[in-house]
Amino acid sequence: MQTRTKTDAVDAAVLAQFTQRMPFTPWLWHPRLRAPHRSDQPAPHPNQEQLHAAQQTTTTPDFLIASRHQSIAHFDAQIGYLRRQVFDLIAADEALRQSCKLFVSAIGIAAASAI
């Protein structure tokens, strides 16, 4: 489009022209990836917030802080497990492998975002 202006209005116009010129190709969302993807996206990590709050005072018992650390470790392990399972699903399906490869080839997109 050869425009050097970067405003919301210009961006909207460029995107509108793009949608008119490019054929629509729907993305195929693989149903086996939907549930695990939602599971590995805790936002925000409640135990992290609770741990931070607990550590801000000297009256928090050590056992409570230790419990928060254990909860965080448990959730992190669960997220790691789910990601490995999703990567196994991707590795077993040629179309998913190609889609993931394309996503990761974009600047700023890593494997976790590609999922």
Beta strands, then each sheet from edge to edge (+ up, - down):
end
